[in-house]
Amino acid sequence: MSLWWLESELGVLHIFIITPVLSLALFIALWIDQRKPAKDGLLPQYPWKSQGVANFLKSLWTKLDIMGVLLLVAAFSLLLVPLTLGGQAVGKWKNPSIIATTVIGGVCLVLVLLWEMWKKADPTLLLTLRLFKNRTVIADCVLVAHYLSLQPYFYSYLMVESGNINLS
């Protein structure tokens, strides 16, 4: 296994010198800024001290919507992996594992929607649909979709244009 980032001098400089020095400066600034509010008693108490650890973890599970996040990650993973591997698998798209993974991913995606609509199990939403009434959010989604559709080809385009790759 090659540690390419350690083989170049810039990689060593970046990883072992620049990042720790800049991080140390940030940590010191944050620590100094936190001393005065702590001295004045303005910092909030740790939540698990007043609630207890079990109640704190239960409220954290609810507030962070861990189940919704897990279902969403499972759905996207189970949908995108077969789309990537489907053309190269044995039997192509008729491969039972590709079909099963895609179906389970689709079921997980439906479960995400059902979980988010069920207010009793999930009082905090992972994604509020009212955000899509905001023009800024819609424009950001369009820009991200545009970037992600072009990004896989951009590096190849630059290599061809710079003359580093000969296509003939």
Secondary structure, DSSP 8 states (H G I E B T S, - for coil): ---HHHHSHHHHHIIIIIHHHHHHHHHHHHHHHHHHHHHHT-S---HHHHH-HHHHHHHHHHHTTHHHHHHHHHHHHHHHHHHHHTTTSTTGGG-HHHHHHHHHHHHHHHHHHHHHH-TTT-SS-SS-GGGGGSHHHHHHHHHHHHHHHHHHHHHHHHHHHHTSS---
